[in-house]
């Protein structure tokens, strides 16, 4: 238990962080670290906004970008690259959150070399992420970050039938290509006008809870009578959290209520994961927390579905046209959005009854 002196020091530190953010002292990296420290101290993004003026969206960006900046430093980058992002660039580094530490550093170097903005950084991050999934580089391209981005534009150019758009993409590919073999591969498109259509990614299986009957409540099971009083007393208080009413006990276990749709009943080994909708391959305009239901028994690759795979010890949502060269851990069988409730207190009022 903290002593009064320790509590006083902690409070003093919090006040110093809030004051620093109000005055916008230091760099954006320091702002991101300060926001993260305040969140760890129990401040919600809304409270930080009210105290400092930093909006929750901005907090998220600088906190994540500061973490990317730190990981980039740990790998090592030139003074030029480091100083470039010390001044500004949280929007750019935020895009690199999907990359590994080594890839983040390489992407930062590429962004500085090519003078790219945050939109260009987003393209670089996506291109490098997609390229990293190959077990070996495509013909003509190397593992160089520039070649990875060049391949992204080369692939897009091959799919384009409009000659003007195709030429722009070829120019972009040549801009990033860093090896002679990659340039030669790209230049072939100047005389070969064959259009290669790629298979579109499948639609995610979205569902949204629409009726009250689909909102079950989880209750702890005491056991089967006869039972002693101590058995009843041993059951902990159940507290539901979030839009999906997640229940946690005193331990590592947690449960979430899911409607008994046929796709759920047919699953052999279903588990649930929470994810923000803006992290999905096709994010909606409105960001919300959604629930991925994954059947761990389905480990056979199929181009018609999305899978959870093992990416260097981390879980990753993945789709590809060809069998990925990574361990498949389960298939996504359902993406569930929470029920829209206009008045959350409505269902808690005892006088609200059906006639």
PyMOL commands that set and color helices and strands:
alter all, ss='L'
color gray80, all
select helices_A, chain A and resi 4-22+28-40+45-52+56-75+79-87+90-98+101-114+118-131+145-158+163-176+180-190+212-214+229-233+262-265+277-279+346-348
alter helices_A, ss='H'
color red, helices_A
select strands_A, chain A and resi 206-208+240-241+246-248+254-255+270-276+289-295+307-311+314-318+328-337
alter strands_A, ss='S'
color yellow, strands_A
deselect
rebuild
show_as cartoon
